[in-house]
Amino acid sequence: MRISTSRFGEIEVADEKIIEFKEGLPGFEQCKHFTLISSVETEPFHWLQAVEEPDIAMAVVNPFVMFPEYAPRVSEASLADIGSPSDEDILLLTVAVIPREVSKMTSNLVSPILINAKANLGRQVILEGSDYQIRQPIYDAVRNLLNGGVGDAGSDPQA
C-alpha cells in the first residue's frame, strides 16, 4: 500500500505493517491505522505515522533503551484489548516531544503505546497509580545513547 506522509513523502508500506488502533489515539481518534517508520538517521526515535492523515506522525521511542528500570504495570484488560499478546509480541513505545530547544525534549512515561506485533493491534494506555512523569526529560539520556553509552543519564523517570 502506498501512503502519503508530510515528513517522508510517498512511501510503500506492506499491509502486514499496518497497525490498527480500534479507538484511535487520544487527540487523533479519527485515525485508526498507523505504521511505524524507523530510520537510522533519527535513532533512537521512530515515527508512528497515520495512514489516513499525511500530516499526523508522532515521534516515539523505546523507553527501556533510555530508562532500563522503567517497569510499567499494564492491566490485563488493556492487554486483552490488543489480543492478549505474549511478552515477546508486545512492543511498548512512548510518545516523545521534541521542541525547537531540543534540550527540553520529553517523553510521556504515563501513557505508553502498546502494540501486539503479531496481530498488528495497538492501544495507548494510561498507567493508573503511576509515579512516572507525563513530561519525563530525555535529553541527557538521548545524548548518552548517541555517544555510545547507556541511555539513563541519572534521570529518575519516577522523580
Helices and strands as residue ranges (DSSP letters): E 2-5, E 9-12, G 15-17, E 18-20, E 33-38, G 40-42, E 45-50, E 57-61, H 63-66, H 76-81, G 87-89, E 90-97, G 102-104, E 106-107, E 113-116, E 121-124, E 136-137, H 139-146
